């Protein structure tokens, strides 16, 4: 458990990430505001320090159970072929496989009412920045992550490739939520950017809802739909349903009885 939740390590990670993102959001802001100035930041900081550990524990448990049940899908010759590839080849293929699984898990989280109850916690933030990326319900993120991790594991990539993939996906998740106005031209079709993901969080009406489900590779949304990337950024974020501002209440909200 110490490896899953280490306060000192989390504090160091927060300081390092803050040293990266606070200057970026100060020098190139989409909205002139730092994360500590916005509503809901207190709960988001608790999410940063606690929810990640819960999610990691759940992800390990669910993955182990599914691997036990689906072990018959493992094909050793295919795994040997994957591990024989150079590191960059493994990394590229692992990113595509992971994002393909996570794309559908994420899309189901928006379209299946029960799953949306949990995913709505993440979308409830009306102000995006790097800390808002941590507002996650652990059940929701476990489901989406397992959808991406399980096929990567079954294909048998090396531990180094798997670790690099998780680190890259985690850092990119912070960046695409960041309060920065950068645009990247044609690269926005290849790798997820703030402009691409901000439209996923837009709350400007039905025409901009449920767009851009990919967390890594935007062309997934071009292939499966719906890709949406105008030249401007959204003017409004969040959801229409009420969401508590308290951390514990946010975790409990999906379990409340609906009328």
Backbone as JSON, one array per atom type, in Angstrom:
{
  "sequence": "XXXXXXXXXXXXXXXXXXXXXXXXXXXXXXXXXXXXXXXXXXXXXXXXXXXXXXXXXXXXXXXXXXXXXXXXXXXXXXXXXXXXXXXXXXXXXXXXXXXXXXXXXXXXXXXXXXXXXXXXXXXXXXXXXXXXXXXXXXXXXXXXXXXXXXXXXXXXXXXXXXXXXXXXXXXXXXXXXXXXXXXXXXXXXXXXXXXXXXXXXXXXXXXXXXXXXXXXXXXXXXXXXXXXXXXXXXXXXXXXXXXXXXXXXXXXXXXXXXX",
  "N": [[0.83, -1.2, 0.0], [2.05, 1.16, 0.64], [3.46, 1.74, -1.63], [1.43, 2.45, -3.32], [0.18, 4.65, -2.16], [1.95, 7.22, -1.31], [2.62, 9.83, 0.55], [4.82, 11.65, 0.62], [6.08, 11.25, -1.85], [4.0, 11.96, -3.55], [3.74, 14.65, -2.86], [6.18, 15.64, -3.77], [5.86, 15.12, -6.5], [3.71, 16.83, -7.03], [4.88, 19.33, -6.59], [6.86, 19.32, -8.6], [5.27, 19.09, -10.93], [3.79, 21.41, -10.62], [5.82, 23.27, -10.94], [6.19, 23.05, -13.63], [3.66, 23.51, -14.88], [2.45, 25.81, -13.68], [4.06, 28.1, -14.48], [3.58, 27.86, -17.28], [0.79, 28.24, -17.48], [0.71, 30.77, -16.55], [2.19, 32.32, -18.34], [1.07, 31.78, -20.85], [-1.84, 31.99, -20.82], [-5.18, 30.77, -21.29], [-7.4, 31.66, -19.94], [-7.03, 34.3, -17.75], [-6.04, 33.32, -14.94], [-5.0, 31.55, -12.12], [-4.77, 28.17, -10.87], [-5.3, 28.08, -8.1], [-7.03, 30.12, -7.71], [-9.6, 29.57, -8.45], [-13.06, 28.31, -8.23], [-13.72, 25.24, -6.52], [-11.17, 24.17, -6.33], [-10.14, 23.14, -3.97], [-11.35, 20.59, -3.53], [-10.36, 19.36, -5.83], [-7.64, 19.23, -5.32], [-7.6, 17.38, -3.25], [-8.51, 15.2, -4.67], [-6.25, 14.86, -6.3], [-4.31, 13.97, -4.45], [-5.44, 11.72, -3.24], [-7.43, 10.26, -4.76], [-6.06, 9.18, -6.95], [-4.52, 7.09, -5.83], [-6.52, 5.35, -4.95], [-7.71, 4.71, -7.39], [-5.55, 3.44, -8.66], [-5.19, 1.16, -7.07], [-7.68, -0.13, -7.44], [-7.56, -0.51, -10.21], [-5.41, -2.3, -10.49], [-6.45, -4.52, -9.12], [-8.83, -5.14, -10.61], [-7.7, -5.59, -13.14], [-6.04, -7.83, -12.66], [-7.99, -9.75, -12.01], [-9.44, -9.87, -14.44], [-7.44, -10.69, -16.19], [-6.95, -13.22, -15.2], [-9.38, -14.43, -15.83], [-9.45, -14.12, -18.58], [-7.2, -15.24, -19.56], [-6.88, -17.2, -21.48], [-6.82, -15.91, -23.88], [-4.29, -15.04, -24.31], [-1.54, -15.17, -26.47], [1.29, -16.66, -26.89], [3.26, -16.72, -29.14], [2.59, -14.32, -30.48], [3.08, -12.47, -28.47], [5.85, -12.78, -28.2], [6.64, -11.79, -30.65], [5.94, -9.1, -30.38], [7.6, -8.25, -28.22], [10.02, -8.51, -29.44], [10.27, -6.38, -31.1], [11.79, -3.13, -31.77], [12.26, -0.61, -29.16], [10.93, 1.79, -29.75], [9.08, 1.03, -31.65], [7.48, -0.76, -30.2], [6.47, 1.1, -28.37], [4.97, 2.89, -29.95], [3.0, 1.16, -31.07], [1.83, 0.21, -28.71], [0.7, 2.58, -27.73], [-1.3, 3.07, -29.64], [-2.92, 0.76, -29.33], [-3.62, 0.98, -26.6], [-4.99, 3.47, -26.61], [-7.07, 2.94, -28.34], [-8.62, 1.05, -26.93], [-9.17, 2.58, -24.59], [-10.51, 4.7, -25.76], [-13.02, 3.61, -26.52], [-13.93, 2.77, -24.02], [-14.13, 5.25, -22.77], [-16.0, 6.48, -24.42], [-18.25, 4.85, -23.97], [-18.62, 5.55, -21.33], [-19.85, 7.96, -21.59], [-22.21, 7.39, -22.91], [-23.61, 5.27, -21.76], [-25.94, 5.29, -19.29], [-25.54, 4.51, -16.51], [-22.74, 4.39, -16.31], [-22.16, 7.02, -16.93], [-22.98, 8.41, -14.66], [-20.8, 8.18, -12.93], [-18.71, 9.19, -14.48], [-19.49, 11.79, -14.81], [-18.56, 13.22, -12.67], [-15.94, 13.97, -13.28], [-16.44, 15.68, -15.43], [-17.74, 17.75, -14.26], [-16.35, 20.01, -13.55], [-16.18, 23.46, -14.05], [-14.15, 24.99, -14.85], [-11.19, 24.68, -16.49], [-7.94, 23.41, -15.91], [-4.57, 22.33, -15.13], [-4.79, 21.09, -12.63], [-7.47, 20.54, -12.43], [-7.68, 18.29, -13.96], [-7.38, 16.19, -12.23], [-9.76, 15.74, -10.99], [-11.6, 13.15, -10.6], [-13.66, 10.26, -10.63], [-12.86, 7.34, -8.91], [-13.94, 4.8, -9.67], [-14.91, 5.25, -12.22], [-12.58, 5.98, -13.65], [-11.08, 3.69, -13.31], [-12.53, 1.84, -14.84], [-12.29, 2.96, -17.48], [-9.51, 3.02, -17.8], [-8.79, 0.31, -17.54], [-9.98, -0.69, -19.83], [-8.18, 0.2, -21.7], [-5.68, -0.74, -20.76], [-5.85, -3.57, -20.52], [-5.87, -4.87, -23.19], [-3.29, -4.09, -23.97], [-1.7, -5.41, -22.12], [-2.36, -8.09, -22.69], [-1.19, -8.37, -25.18], [1.44, -8.44, -24.55], [3.62, -6.58, -24.21], [6.82, -5.19, -23.21], [7.79, -4.51, -19.76], [9.06, -2.07, -19.54], [8.12, -0.67, -21.79], [5.41, -0.61, -21.16], [5.48, 0.91, -18.78], [6.51, 3.35, -19.76], [4.42, 4.08, -21.45], [2.25, 4.48, -19.62], [3.3, 6.59, -18.11], [3.57, 8.59, -20.09], [0.89, 8.87, -20.94], [-0.26, 9.77, -18.55], [1.05, 12.27, -18.07], [0.31, 13.63, -20.38], [-2.42, 13.74, -20.0], [-2.66, 15.67, -17.99], [-1.67, 17.89, -19.35], [-3.5, 18.3, -21.5], [-5.7, 19.27, -20.22], [-4.87, 21.69, -19.39], [-4.79, 25.21, -18.68], [-4.11, 26.79, -21.1], [-3.45, 28.63, -24.1], [-2.37, 27.6, -26.39], [-1.99, 26.54, -29.8], [-1.45, 23.96, -32.24], [-1.42, 23.48, -34.95], [-1.24, 21.2, -37.67], [-0.4, 19.1, -36.08], [-2.32, 18.73, -34.19], [-4.04, 16.86, -35.13], [-2.76, 14.51, -34.73], [-1.73, 14.12, -32.09], [-3.18, 14.45, -28.87], [-4.24, 17.63, -27.67], [-4.55, 20.69, -25.68], [-6.57, 22.34, -26.94], [-8.03, 20.46, -28.44], [-8.99, 18.7, -26.4], [-10.32, 20.4, -24.67], [-12.68, 20.96, -26.0], [-13.96, 18.6, -25.63], [-14.87, 18.88, -23.07], [-16.67, 20.9, -23.31], [-19.65, 22.81, -22.75], [-21.79, 23.87, -24.35], [-24.15, 23.37, -25.59], [-26.17, 20.95, -27.47], [-24.89, 20.6, -29.96], [-22.18, 20.68, -29.5], [-21.67, 18.69, -27.73], [-20.39, 15.6, -26.34], [-17.96, 15.09, -27.85], [-14.71, 14.3, -29.24], [-13.33, 11.94, -27.88], [-10.91, 10.61, -27.58], [-7.92, 10.24, -25.67], [-5.29, 10.36, -26.32], [-4.72, 10.08, -29.13], [-5.98, 11.95, -31.51], [-6.9, 11.27, -34.09], [-8.3, 8.96, -33.76], [-10.87, 9.79, -33.16], [-11.48, 10.9, -35.56], [-11.63, 8.64, -37.13], [-13.61, 7.02, -35.86], [-15.4, 8.88, -34.98], [-16.87, 11.32, -32.72], [-15.07, 13.8, -34.27], [-14.09, 17.05, -33.43], [-12.99, 20.21, -33.88], [-12.8, 23.32, -33.88], [-11.52, 26.65, -34.64], [-11.59, 28.25, -32.41], [-11.66, 28.31, -28.74], [-13.75, 26.64, -26.27], [-16.44, 28.49, -24.72], [-17.77, 27.84, -22.46], [-17.81, 25.45, -19.85], [-18.39, 22.25, -18.19], [-21.25, 20.56, -16.68], [-24.83, 20.01, -16.93], [-26.22, 18.87, -14.85], [-26.57, 18.96, -11.24], [-23.71, 19.03, -9.07], [-21.97, 18.15, -6.19], [-19.64, 20.21, -4.33], [-17.94, 19.29, -2.45], [-15.42, 16.91, -1.66], [-15.86, 14.2, -0.66], [-18.59, 14.06, -1.03], [-18.73, 14.22, -3.79], [-17.67, 11.74, -4.54], [-19.68, 10.15, -3.55], [-21.91, 10.9, -4.97], [-22.62, 9.5, -7.46], [-23.92, 7.25, -6.48], [-26.29, 8.0, -5.44], [-29.81, 7.81, -5.15], [-31.87, 8.1, -7.97], [-34.58, 10.15, -9.07]],
  "CA": [[0.0, 0.0, 0.0], [2.95, 2.3, 0.68], [3.82, 2.06, -3.01], [0.27, 3.04, -3.97], [-0.07, 5.97, -1.6], [3.13, 7.72, -0.63], [2.41, 11.28, 0.61], [6.03, 12.39, 0.29], [6.27, 11.16, -3.29], [2.95, 12.76, -4.16], [4.07, 16.05, -2.64], [7.26, 15.97, -4.71], [5.26, 15.14, -7.85], [2.9, 18.05, -7.15], [5.81, 20.47, -6.73], [7.48, 19.25, -9.93], [4.26, 19.42, -11.92], [3.49, 22.83, -10.47], [6.93, 24.03, -11.52], [6.02, 23.0, -15.09], [2.38, 24.04, -15.38], [2.14, 27.16, -13.2], [4.61, 29.09, -15.42], [2.9, 27.77, -18.58], [-0.53, 28.85, -17.37], [0.9, 32.2, -16.29], [2.73, 32.98, -19.53], [0.25, 31.54, -22.04], [-3.16, 31.61, -20.3], [-6.42, 30.9, -22.03], [-8.11, 32.56, -19.03], [-6.03, 34.82, -16.8], [-6.4, 32.84, -13.62], [-4.26, 30.36, -11.7], [-5.67, 27.14, -10.34], [-5.67, 28.33, -6.72], [-7.98, 31.22, -7.69], [-10.9, 29.18, -9.01], [-13.92, 27.47, -7.39], [-13.56, 23.79, -6.6], [-9.78, 23.72, -6.32], [-9.88, 22.36, -2.76], [-11.7, 19.19, -3.8], [-9.48, 18.83, -6.87], [-6.35, 18.9, -4.7], [-7.79, 16.11, -2.54], [-8.51, 14.19, -5.73], [-4.85, 14.65, -6.73], [-3.52, 13.25, -3.46], [-6.08, 10.5, -2.73], [-8.16, 9.48, -5.76], [-5.11, 8.43, -7.78], [-4.14, 5.85, -5.15], [-7.68, 4.46, -4.98], [-7.83, 4.24, -8.77], [-4.47, 2.51, -8.96], [-5.49, -0.09, -6.37], [-8.8, -0.76, -8.13], [-7.12, -0.92, -11.54], [-4.61, -3.51, -10.34], [-7.35, -5.61, -8.73], [-9.71, -5.51, -11.73], [-6.87, -6.14, -14.21], [-5.64, -9.19, -12.27], [-9.17, -10.61, -12.13], [-9.76, -10.06, -15.85], [-6.37, -11.48, -16.81], [-7.21, -14.59, -14.78], [-10.53, -14.94, -16.57], [-9.24, -14.04, -20.03], [-5.85, -15.71, -19.87], [-6.89, -18.04, -22.68], [-6.61, -15.05, -25.04], [-2.86, -14.77, -24.49], [-0.95, -15.97, -27.55], [2.74, -16.46, -26.7], [4.02, -16.3, -30.33], [2.33, -12.9, -30.73], [3.8, -11.72, -27.44], [7.28, -12.79, -28.54], [6.8, -10.87, -31.79], [5.87, -7.73, -29.86], [8.78, -7.93, -27.42], [11.19, -8.5, -30.33], [10.31, -5.09, -31.8], [12.56, -2.09, -31.09], [11.46, 0.05, -28.12], [10.06, 2.83, -30.3], [7.98, 0.33, -32.32], [6.58, -1.2, -29.14], [5.82, 2.26, -27.76], [3.96, 3.39, -30.88], [1.89, 0.21, -31.15], [1.16, 0.19, -27.41], [-0.12, 3.79, -27.65], [-2.49, 2.88, -30.47], [-3.75, -0.26, -28.7], [-4.16, 1.54, -25.36], [-5.96, 4.53, -26.87], [-8.25, 2.34, -28.95], [-9.44, 0.51, -25.85], [-9.63, 3.67, -23.73], [-11.48, 5.5, -26.52], [-14.35, 3.01, -26.41], [-14.32, 2.85, -22.62], [-14.52, 6.65, -22.53], [-17.25, 6.74, -25.15], [-19.32, 4.19, -23.22], [-18.85, 6.32, -20.1], [-20.75, 9.06, -21.94], [-23.45, 6.93, -23.54], [-24.3, 4.35, -20.86], [-26.35, 6.13, -18.16], [-24.91, 4.12, -15.25], [-21.34, 4.81, -16.36], [-22.11, 8.49, -16.93], [-23.1, 8.88, -13.28], [-19.45, 8.27, -12.36], [-17.87, 10.04, -15.33], [-19.95, 13.17, -14.67], [-17.73, 13.89, -11.66], [-14.82, 14.6, -14.0], [-16.93, 16.74, -16.31], [-18.45, 18.78, -13.51], [-15.54, 21.21, -13.4], [-16.52, 24.54, -14.98], [-12.91, 25.72, -15.14], [-10.15, 23.69, -16.78], [-6.51, 23.66, -15.74], [-3.88, 21.07, -14.91], [-5.26, 20.47, -11.4], [-8.82, 20.03, -12.69], [-7.54, 16.96, -14.54], [-7.38, 15.19, -11.15], [-11.13, 15.5, -10.5], [-11.97, 11.87, -11.22], [-14.2, 9.22, -9.74], [-11.98, 6.18, -9.11], [-14.62, 3.72, -10.39], [-14.96, 5.66, -13.63], [-11.26, 5.92, -14.27], [-10.67, 2.28, -13.35], [-13.17, 1.23, -16.0], [-11.7, 3.47, -18.73], [-8.11, 2.61, -17.89], [-8.72, -1.13, -17.78], [-10.31, -0.89, -21.24], [-6.95, 0.43, -22.46], [-4.55, -1.52, -20.25], [-6.01, -5.01, -20.71], [-5.34, -5.35, -24.48], [-1.84, -3.89, -23.99], [-1.12, -6.5, -21.34], [-2.54, -9.36, -23.4], [-0.26, -8.42, -26.3], [2.74, -8.84, -24.01], [4.7, -5.6, -24.32], [7.76, -5.22, -22.08], [7.45, -3.64, -18.62], [9.57, -0.73, -19.83], [7.17, -0.05, -22.72], [4.18, -0.37, -20.41], [5.73, 2.03, -17.88], [6.63, 4.58, -20.55], [3.07, 4.4, -21.92], [1.47, 5.02, -18.51], [3.87, 7.91, -17.77], [3.22, 9.51, -21.17], [-0.55, 9.11, -20.88], [-0.54, 10.57, -17.36], [1.51, 13.65, -18.27], [-0.51, 14.23, -21.43], [-3.74, 14.03, -19.42], [-2.55, 16.96, -17.31], [-1.44, 18.95, -20.34], [-4.67, 18.6, -22.33], [-6.65, 20.02, -19.4], [-4.22, 22.91, -18.94], [-5.34, 26.52, -19.03], [-3.18, 27.44, -22.03], [-4.1, 28.98, -25.36], [-1.56, 27.12, -27.51], [-2.49, 25.73, -30.91], [-0.33, 23.22, -32.79], [-1.58, 23.22, -36.38], [-1.56, 19.84, -38.12], [-0.11, 18.14, -35.01], [-3.53, 18.51, -33.41], [-4.7, 15.67, -35.66], [-1.96, 13.34, -34.38], [-1.57, 13.98, -30.64], [-4.16, 15.25, -28.15], [-3.78, 18.94, -27.24], [-5.59, 21.37, -24.91], [-7.7, 22.77, -27.78], [-8.81, 19.26, -28.77], [-9.68, 18.12, -25.25], [-11.23, 21.38, -24.08], [-13.98, 20.81, -26.64], [-14.62, 17.44, -25.02], [-15.48, 19.36, -21.83], [-17.54, 22.04, -23.6], [-21.06, 22.71, -22.39], [-22.38, 24.97, -25.11], [-25.34, 22.91, -26.28], [-26.09, 19.62, -28.08], [-24.0, 20.54, -31.13], [-20.79, 20.52, -29.07], [-21.6, 17.67, -26.69], [-19.89, 14.25, -26.68], [-16.96, 15.15, -28.91], [-13.3, 14.14, -28.92], [-13.18, 10.98, -26.78], [-9.55, 10.11, -27.46], [-7.04, 10.93, -24.74], [-3.93, 10.38, -26.86], [-4.6, 10.15, -30.59], [-7.23, 12.53, -32.02], [-7.4, 10.64, -35.3], [-9.29, 7.96, -33.37], [-12.18, 10.42, -33.29], [-11.73, 11.09, -36.99], [-12.0, 7.33, -37.67], [-14.85, 6.52, -35.26], [-16.28, 9.99, -34.7], [-17.01, 12.55, -33.51], [-13.96, 14.75, -34.19], [-14.59, 18.43, -33.46], [-11.88, 21.08, -33.53], [-12.85, 24.65, -34.5], [-10.35, 27.5, -34.37], [-11.72, 28.89, -31.1], [-11.82, 27.47, -27.57], [-15.11, 26.77, -25.73], [-16.72, 29.6, -23.81], [-18.43, 27.33, -21.26], [-17.49, 24.07, -19.54], [-19.16, 21.67, -17.11], [-22.43, 19.75, -16.97], [-26.09, 20.63, -16.53], [-26.68, 18.29, -13.6], [-25.88, 19.47, -10.04], [-22.62, 18.22, -8.55], [-21.44, 18.73, -4.94], [-18.27, 20.73, -4.38], [-17.19, 18.56, -1.44], [-14.76, 15.73, -2.21], [-16.55, 12.97, -0.29], [-19.91, 14.09, -1.66], [-18.55, 13.92, -5.21], [-17.51, 10.3, -4.67], [-20.94, 9.51, -3.2], [-22.98, 11.36, -5.84], [-23.14, 8.49, -8.42], [-24.69, 6.21, -5.82], [-27.56, 8.54, -4.95], [-30.99, 7.33, -5.84], [-32.44, 9.07, -8.91], [-36.05, 10.21, -9.11]],
  "C": [[0.87, 1.25, 0.0], [3.36, 2.72, -0.73], [2.67, 2.73, -3.74], [0.0, 4.44, -3.47], [1.1, 6.4, -0.74], [3.04, 9.24, -0.6], [3.63, 12.1, 0.21], [6.26, 12.4, -1.22], [5.23, 11.99, -4.04], [3.23, 14.25, -4.02], [5.18, 16.5, -3.6], [6.72, 16.07, -6.13], [4.46, 16.42, -8.05], [3.78, 19.27, -7.34], [6.44, 20.49, -8.12], [6.48, 19.64, -11.01], [3.87, 20.89, -11.84], [4.57, 23.7, -11.08], [6.86, 24.05, -13.04], [4.79, 23.8, -15.52], [2.04, 25.43, -14.88], [2.77, 28.22, -14.1], [3.91, 29.06, -16.78], [1.55, 28.48, -18.54], [-0.45, 30.34, -17.04], [1.34, 32.95, -17.55], [1.82, 32.87, -20.74], [-1.19, 31.18, -21.64], [-4.27, 31.72, -21.33], [-7.34, 31.85, -21.26], [-7.11, 33.01, -17.99], [-6.45, 34.51, -15.37], [-5.53, 31.62, -13.31], [-5.18, 29.41, -10.96], [-6.14, 27.44, -8.93], [-6.71, 29.45, -6.59], [-9.4, 30.8, -8.09], [-11.72, 28.34, -8.03], [-13.59, 25.99, -7.59], [-12.14, 23.28, -6.48], [-9.47, 22.87, -5.1], [-10.18, 20.88, -2.96], [-10.77, 18.58, -4.82], [-8.12, 18.46, -6.3], [-6.45, 17.6, -3.9], [-7.84, 14.97, -3.54], [-7.08, 13.85, -6.15], [-4.13, 13.73, -5.75], [-4.14, 11.92, -3.03], [-6.69, 9.64, -3.84], [-7.23, 8.63, -6.62], [-4.72, 7.1, -7.16], [-5.29, 4.85, -5.16], [-7.83, 3.86, -6.38], [-6.77, 3.2, -9.1], [-4.72, 1.15, -8.31], [-6.61, -0.84, -7.07], [-8.38, -1.29, -9.5], [-6.3, -2.21, -11.47], [-5.51, -4.71, -10.03], [-8.19, -6.09, -9.92], [-8.89, -6.14, -12.86], [-6.44, -7.57, -13.91], [-6.8, -10.16, -12.44], [-9.47, -10.91, -13.6], [-8.69, -10.89, -16.57], [-6.54, -12.96, -16.45], [-8.34, -15.21, -15.6], [-10.27, -15.03, -18.06], [-7.85, -14.53, -20.45], [-5.77, -16.57, -21.12], [-6.68, -17.23, -23.96], [-5.13, -14.76, -25.3], [-2.29, -15.73, -25.53], [0.56, -15.75, -27.52], [3.52, -16.09, -27.97], [3.81, -14.82, -30.66], [3.06, -12.04, -29.72], [5.29, -11.66, -27.74], [7.56, -11.86, -29.71], [6.82, -9.43, -31.31], [7.14, -7.36, -29.09], [10.05, -7.91, -28.26], [11.31, -7.17, -31.09], [11.22, -4.11, -31.07], [11.65, -1.3, -30.15], [10.49, 1.07, -28.69], [8.86, 2.2, -31.03], [6.96, -0.17, -31.3], [5.78, -0.03, -28.59], [4.7, 2.79, -28.67], [2.74, 2.47, -30.94], [1.11, 0.18, -29.84], [0.26, 1.41, -27.24], [-1.41, 3.63, -28.44], [-3.45, 1.89, -29.81], [-4.42, 0.3, -27.44], [-5.25, 2.57, -25.66], [-7.21, 3.99, -27.54], [-9.18, 1.77, -27.88], [-10.01, 1.6, -24.96], [-10.66, 4.55, -24.43], [-12.89, 4.92, -26.35], [-14.83, 2.99, -24.97], [-14.83, 4.25, -22.28], [-15.84, 6.96, -23.21], [-18.44, 6.07, -24.45], [-19.65, 4.94, -21.94], [-19.77, 7.52, -20.34], [-22.12, 8.59, -22.39], [-24.24, 5.94, -22.69], [-24.66, 5.12, -19.59], [-25.67, 5.79, -16.83], [-23.45, 4.57, -15.21], [-21.21, 6.32, -16.31], [-22.24, 9.06, -15.52], [-21.72, 9.1, -12.66], [-18.58, 9.23, -13.16], [-18.24, 11.52, -15.2], [-19.14, 13.93, -13.63], [-16.57, 14.62, -12.34], [-15.29, 15.79, -14.82], [-17.6, 17.88, -15.56], [-17.64, 20.06, -13.33], [-15.9, 22.24, -14.48], [-15.31, 25.38, -15.36], [-11.8, 24.69, -15.34], [-8.76, 24.24, -16.52], [-5.87, 22.33, -15.37], [-4.33, 20.35, -13.64], [-6.66, 19.89, -11.59], [-8.78, 18.65, -13.32], [-7.63, 15.86, -13.5], [-8.77, 14.92, -10.61], [-11.69, 14.29, -11.23], [-12.66, 10.99, -10.2], [-13.38, 7.96, -9.98], [-12.64, 5.02, -9.85], [-14.64, 4.01, -11.89], [-13.61, 5.47, -14.3], [-10.71, 4.51, -14.29], [-11.25, 1.6, -14.58], [-12.5, 1.66, -17.31], [-10.27, 2.98, -18.88], [-7.98, 1.11, -18.18], [-9.05, -1.45, -19.24], [-9.08, -0.68, -22.13], [-5.82, -0.49, -22.06], [-4.65, -3.0, -20.61], [-5.49, -5.48, -22.07], [-3.83, -5.16, -24.59], [-1.16, -5.03, -23.25], [-1.21, -7.83, -22.1], [-1.58, -9.5, -24.58], [1.18, -8.63, -25.85], [3.88, -7.87, -24.19], [5.59, -5.66, -23.08], [7.3, -4.27, -20.98], [7.91, -2.22, -18.87], [8.63, 0.02, -20.77], [5.88, 0.31, -22.0], [4.35, 0.84, -19.48], [5.83, 3.35, -18.61], [5.25, 5.03, -21.06], [2.25, 5.05, -20.82], [1.97, 6.41, -18.13], [3.48, 8.95, -18.81], [1.75, 9.87, -21.12], [-0.91, 10.0, -19.69], [-0.14, 12.03, -17.52], [0.67, 14.35, -19.33], [-1.9, 14.57, -20.9], [-3.74, 15.36, -18.69], [-2.46, 18.1, -18.33], [-2.71, 19.3, -21.11], [-5.78, 19.29, -21.54], [-6.12, 21.43, -19.07], [-4.89, 24.17, -19.47], [-4.32, 27.29, -19.88], [-3.86, 27.62, -23.38], [-3.37, 28.44, -26.58], [-2.38, 26.35, -28.55], [-1.29, 25.13, -31.63], [-0.5, 22.85, -34.26], [-1.92, 21.78, -36.67], [-1.26, 18.78, -37.06], [-1.35, 17.83, -34.17], [-4.35, 17.33, -33.92], [-3.99, 14.39, -35.21], [-1.89, 13.08, -32.89], [-2.55, 14.92, -29.94], [-3.52, 16.53, -27.6], [-4.88, 19.58, -26.38], [-6.79, 21.79, -25.75], [-8.62, 21.6, -28.1], [-9.62, 18.79, -27.57], [-10.62, 19.12, -24.58], [-12.62, 21.27, -24.7], [-14.71, 19.56, -26.15], [-15.36, 17.85, -23.75], [-16.46, 20.5, -22.06], [-18.97, 21.75, -23.19], [-21.8, 23.88, -23.04], [-23.63, 24.55, -25.88], [-25.12, 21.56, -26.94], [-25.08, 19.52, -29.22], [-22.54, 20.37, -30.74], [-20.64, 19.45, -28.0], [-21.05, 16.35, -27.24], [-18.98, 14.25, -27.9], [-15.6, 14.73, -28.35], [-13.05, 13.22, -27.71], [-11.75, 10.5, -26.59], [-8.75, 10.93, -26.44], [-5.63, 11.06, -25.24], [-3.88, 10.73, -28.33], [-5.9, 10.66, -31.2], [-7.77, 11.86, -33.27], [-8.32, 9.46, -35.01], [-10.7, 8.52, -33.53], [-12.5, 10.73, -34.75], [-12.21, 9.77, -37.61], [-13.39, 6.91, -37.17], [-15.87, 7.63, -34.99], [-16.52, 10.13, -33.19], [-15.85, 13.52, -33.24], [-14.5, 16.16, -34.33], [-13.47, 19.36, -33.0], [-11.94, 22.4, -34.29], [-11.64, 25.48, -34.1], [-10.41, 28.16, -33.0], [-11.76, 27.85, -29.99], [-13.27, 27.6, -27.07], [-15.23, 27.97, -24.8], [-17.3, 29.1, -22.49], [-18.1, 25.85, -21.1], [-18.46, 23.55, -18.47], [-20.33, 20.83, -17.59], [-23.67, 20.48, -16.49], [-26.62, 20.1, -15.22], [-25.94, 18.91, -12.41], [-24.79, 18.5, -9.59], [-22.08, 18.88, -7.28], [-20.01, 19.24, -5.13], [-17.36, 20.02, -3.39], [-16.64, 17.26, -2.0], [-15.53, 14.44, -1.93], [-17.92, 12.92, -0.96], [-19.82, 13.81, -3.15], [-18.39, 12.42, -5.42], [-18.83, 9.56, -4.41], [-22.05, 9.81, -4.21], [-23.49, 10.29, -6.82], [-24.03, 7.43, -7.79], [-26.04, 6.7, -5.3], [-28.71, 8.03, -5.8], [-31.55, 8.43, -6.73], [-33.95, 8.99, -8.87], [-36.57, 9.52, -10.36]]
}
